Amino acid sequence: MNKAQLIDEVAGRTGMSKKAVGDVLDGILEVVTDTLASGEYGGDVALIGFGTFQVNDRPARIGRNPQTGAEVKIEASRAVKFSAGSKLKAAVNQGR
C-alpha cells in the first residue's frame, strides 16, 4: 500500500475528504520525523498498541568490500527502528 492508497482507505472508512486525510497524514508524518530528528520527548514516538519508533546510534566501524575484500571505514550514523506493538502483532498473527 502506498500513501495515496492509504489516504483513499482512511477517507473511505472515516467519511473525511481525501484532502483532509492527506493533510492530517502529512502533519502526523512531519511531527514523527521532527521528534525523531530533534530528540524531543526522549526521541521516541510511541503509539500504544501499534508500535514505537526509536532512533539508534550506530558507532563507526570497519567493514569489508565484498568484491575486493578491502577494508572500508563506515562512519557513525543514526538509524530509525520500529518495534511493533502488541495489538499490531496480534492482528498480523491472527489465524496462524
PyMOL commands that set and color helices and strands:
alter all, ss='L'
color gray80, all
select helices_A, chain A and resi 3-14+18-38+40-43+86-93
alter helices_A, ss='H'
color red, helices_A
select strands_A, chain A and resi 45-47+51-58+61-64+71-74+77-84
alter strands_A, ss='S'
color yellow, strands_A
deselect
rebuild
show_as cartoon
